Amino acid sequence: MRILIELPTWLGDTVMVTPAIENLVDYYNEVEITLIGSFASIEVLKNHPKVLKTKVFSKKYTSIYKITRELGKFDYFFSFRGSFRSKVLKLFVLSNNKYQYKRNKYQSSHQVEKYNHFINECLNTDFLPGNLNIDSNLKSYINKFPVVGFNPGASYGEAKRWYPEEFAVLGAKLSSQYNIVIFGGPGEEEIARDIEKLLVEKGVSNFENLAGKTSISELVNIISSLDLFITGDSGPMHLAASFRVPTVSIFGPTRDRETSQWMNDKSVIVKKKLDCQPCMKRVCPLKHHKCMNQIKAVDVLNAIDSLN
């Protein structure tokens, strides 16, 4: 059984789609999977034992026909994206059984459940979504001293980002118990440097700034070995959930009921309950950003205590 799967674009969504993919694998049993998607999404799932081939999807519409012909014919095609470009891809894919996720069809449930509902409708099944599943071919680090990860960035937009000053206050409080690793992807180096500078000013030296310095595979590997993770609503947050890393997730403008960590029993959400949230905006439309700037280091410290 040959199956072509188009993955979500974002790293976090790709992690959240894994329970649905596992249900596909369980349903068909003997299956050979080809993945098509963004570079980040492919890097996260390329080590799955049922994946035989991967293809990073070009943004050029003119390449879609060529790509589908190179990939060949499939028994089934499942797209977990609802974009127009994905509709064009579906049109040209060589398969008699083609299904595409419709973003607005599934409401008021966690994103993991939305993807799983889609698969159940395609297969006429009633599978429950299981655990997140990331296969890594790298060995976990063995830390001689407990390590806490700080993840200040968020690809969706600056409204999801907690403040460097508060990360630094938190780091000063935790540095006697943990070594600190600062994470960040492309474009997030500046906020990581701001935290680094503030930590130095507070006399903290047992930290490492890895922003912009890790591959996706290395990011997976390092996060899997953490003892504690402090993060906004982001892709790395979902990676941490897949490895059951004790996590404090800081939520502001987004819906935690839809994108919080999935099936991590060592997970706490910190958020304010303001009339304006969740606004789902990339930048605060009211210009005050209270959903984030009212969250202080002490709130996160209290959340960490609740994990113990």
C-alpha positions in Angstrom: 0.0 0.0 0.0 1.6 3.2 -1.2 0.4 6.4 0.6 1.4 10.0 -0.1 0.9 12.4 2.9 1.2 16.1 2.7 2.2 17.4 6.1 1.3 20.7 7.7 3.7 23.5 7.2 4.5 24.4 10.8 6.7 22.3 13.1 4.1 22.3 15.9 1.3 21.2 13.6 3.4 18.4 12.2 4.0 17.1 15.7 0.3 17.3 16.4 -0.6 15.3 13.3 1.4 12.3 14.4 -1.4 10.5 16.2 -3.5 10.7 13.1 -0.6 9.3 11.0 -0.2 6.4 13.5 -3.9 5.5 13.1 -3.3 5.5 9.3 -0.4 3.1 9.8 -2.4 0.9 12.1 -5.3 0.8 9.7 -3.4 -0.2 6.6 -0.6 -2.2 8.4 1.6 -2.9 5.4 2.2 0.6 4.2 4.9 2.6 2.4 4.7 6.3 3.1 6.0 9.2 1.1 6.0 12.6 2.8 5.7 15.9 1.1 5.9 19.2 3.0 8.0 22.0 4.3 11.7 21.5 5.2 10.8 21.7 8.9 7.9 19.2 8.7 10.0 16.7 6.7 12.9 16.9 9.1 10.7 16.1 12.1 9.1 13.0 10.6 11.7 11.7 8.1 12.9 9.0 10.5 9.5 7.3 10.9 10.0 3.5 10.1 7.2 3.5 7.5 8.6 6.5 5.6 10.5 5.4 2.5 10.7 8.8 0.7 10.4 12.5 1.4 10.0 15.6 -0.8 10.4 19.2 0.3 7.5 21.0 -1.4 8.5 23.9 -3.6 6.4 27.1 -3.2 6.3 27.5 -7.0 3.0 26.5 -8.5 4.8 25.7 -11.8 6.7 22.8 -10.1 3.6 21.0 -8.8 2.9 19.0 -12.0 6.6 18.0 -12.3 6.8 16.9 -8.6 3.6 14.7 -8.8 4.9 12.9 -11.9 8.3 12.3 -10.3 6.6 10.8 -7.2 4.5 8.4 -9.3 1.2 6.7 -8.5 -0.2 6.1 -5.0 -3.1 4.1 -3.6 -4.1 7.0 -1.3 -3.3 10.6 -0.9 -4.0 12.5 2.4 -3.3 16.2 2.7 -3.3 17.8 6.2 -3.3 21.3 4.6 -6.3 23.3 3.4 -4.5 25.9 1.3 -5.2 26.6 -2.4 -1.8 25.3 -3.3 -2.6 22.0 -1.7 -5.9 21.9 -3.7 -3.8 22.2 -6.8 -1.4 19.5 -5.6 -4.4 17.2 -4.9 -5.6 17.8 -8.5 -2.4 16.6 -10.0 -1.5 13.7 -7.6 -1.7 10.3 -9.3 -4.2 8.5 -7.1 -7.8 7.3 -7.2 -8.3 8.0 -3.5 -7.5 11.6 -2.5 -8.5 13.4 0.7 -7.9 17.0 1.9 -8.2 18.5 5.4 -10.7 21.4 5.6 -9.6 23.8 8.3 -13.0 25.3 9.1 -14.8 22.0 9.3 -13.5 21.0 12.7 -14.2 23.4 15.6 -13.9 23.7 19.4 -11.4 20.8 19.8 -7.7 20.3 20.2 -5.7 20.4 16.9 -4.7 16.8 17.5 -8.3 15.8 17.6 -9.1 17.9 14.5 -6.5 16.0 12.4 -7.7 12.7 13.9 -11.4 13.5 13.0 -10.3 14.1 9.4 -8.7 10.6 9.2 -11.7 9.0 10.8 -13.9 10.6 8.2 -11.7 9.4 5.4 -11.5 5.9 6.7 -15.0 5.6 8.2 -13.4 4.6 11.5 -13.6 5.8 15.1 -9.9 5.7 16.2 -9.0 7.8 19.2 -5.9 10.0 19.0 -3.0 8.5 20.9 0.3 9.9 22.0 2.5 12.2 19.9 5.2 10.2 18.2 8.5 11.5 17.0 11.2 9.0 15.9 14.7 10.3 16.3 17.9 8.5 15.1 20.0 10.6 17.5 21.0 9.6 21.1 19.8 11.7 23.9 22.2 13.8 25.9 23.2 12.6 29.3 23.2 15.7 31.5 25.5 15.8 34.5 23.4 18.6 36.0 19.7 19.3 35.5 18.9 21.4 32.4 16.1 23.9 31.8 15.3 25.1 28.3 14.0 28.6 27.6 12.2 29.0 24.3 11.2 32.7 23.9 10.4 32.6 20.2 7.2 31.8 18.3 7.0 31.6 14.5 3.3 32.8 14.4 4.2 36.3 15.6 5.5 38.6 18.3 2.2 38.6 20.3 3.0 35.0 21.4 6.4 36.0 22.9 7.0 36.4 26.6 9.5 39.1 27.6 13.3 38.7 27.8 13.3 40.6 31.1 11.1 38.0 32.8 13.0 35.1 31.3 16.1 36.7 32.8 14.5 37.0 36.2 13.4 33.4 36.0 16.9 32.3 34.9 18.5 34.1 37.9 16.1 32.2 40.2 16.7 28.8 38.6 20.4 29.0 37.8 21.3 27.4 41.2 19.3 24.3 40.3 19.6 24.1 36.5 21.9 24.8 33.7 20.1 26.9 31.1 19.8 26.4 27.4 18.2 29.2 25.3 16.5 28.0 22.1 15.5 29.9 19.0 15.0 29.4 15.3 15.9 31.6 12.3 14.8 35.2 13.1 14.7 34.6 16.8 18.3 35.2 17.6 17.7 38.8 18.8 15.3 37.9 21.6 17.7 35.1 22.6 20.6 37.6 22.7 18.5 40.0 24.8 18.0 37.2 27.4 21.7 36.3 27.3 22.7 39.9 27.9 20.3 40.2 30.9 21.5 36.9 32.4 25.1 38.1 32.3 24.0 41.4 34.0 22.4 39.3 36.8 25.6 37.3 37.2 24.3 34.1 35.6 27.0 32.2 33.7 25.8 28.6 33.5 23.8 29.0 30.3 24.2 28.3 26.6 22.6 30.3 23.8 21.7 27.9 20.9 19.4 30.2 19.0 20.0 29.8 15.3 22.6 27.2 15.9 20.7 23.9 15.8 19.3 21.8 13.0 15.8 20.4 13.4 17.2 17.0 14.3 19.5 18.6 16.9 16.6 20.5 18.3 14.6 17.3 18.7 17.6 15.6 20.4 18.3 18.4 22.9 14.7 19.0 23.9 14.2 15.3 24.5 16.9 15.4 27.1 15.7 18.4 29.1 14.6 18.2 32.7 12.3 21.3 32.4 11.1 23.5 29.6 9.7 27.0 29.7 8.1 28.0 26.4 5.5 30.0 24.6 2.9 28.4 22.3 5.3 27.1 19.7 6.6 24.1 17.7 9.3 23.3 20.3 6.5 23.2 22.9 4.9 20.3 21.0 8.2 18.5 20.6 8.7 18.7 24.4 5.2 17.2 24.8 6.1 14.2 22.6 8.9 13.4 25.0 6.9 14.1 28.1 9.3 16.8 29.2 8.0 18.7 32.3 6.8 21.9 30.7 5.4 25.3 31.6 3.6 26.8 28.6 3.0 30.5 28.5 -0.2 31.4 26.6 -1.3 34.9 25.5 -3.3 35.5 22.3 -3.8 31.9 21.2 -6.4 29.2 22.2 -4.8 26.8 24.7 -7.7 24.4 24.4 -6.7 23.9 20.7 -2.9 24.1 20.8 -1.7 23.2 24.3 0.5 20.2 24.9 -1.1 16.9 24.1 -1.0 14.0 26.6 1.8 15.3 28.7 1.0 14.8 32.4 3.9 17.0 33.4 2.5 20.1 31.8 1.2 23.4 33.2 -0.3 26.4 31.4 0.3 29.9 32.6 -2.1 32.6 31.2 -4.2 35.5 32.2 -8.0 35.5 31.8 -8.6 38.8 30.0 -11.6 39.8 28.0 -9.5 40.4 24.9 -8.0 37.0 24.7 -7.6 34.9 22.8 -7.5 37.4 19.9 -5.4 35.1 17.6 -3.5 38.1 16.3 0.2 38.2 15.4 0.5 41.7 16.9 -1.6 43.0 19.8 -4.5 45.0 18.2 -5.0 47.0 21.4 -1.3 47.9 21.7 -1.0 47.0 25.3 -0.1 43.2 25.1 -1.4 42.7 28.6 -1.9 39.0 28.0 1.8 38.6 28.1 3.3 41.5 30.0 1.1 40.8 33.0 2.7 37.4 33.3 5.6 37.6 35.7 8.5 35.3 36.6 6.8 34.5 39.9 3.8 33.1 38.0 6.1 30.7 36.1 8.0 29.8 39.3 4.7 28.9 41.0 3.8 26.8 38.0 7.1 25.0 38.2 6.5 24.2 41.9 3.1 22.7 40.9 4.9 20.2 38.6 6.8 18.7 41.6 
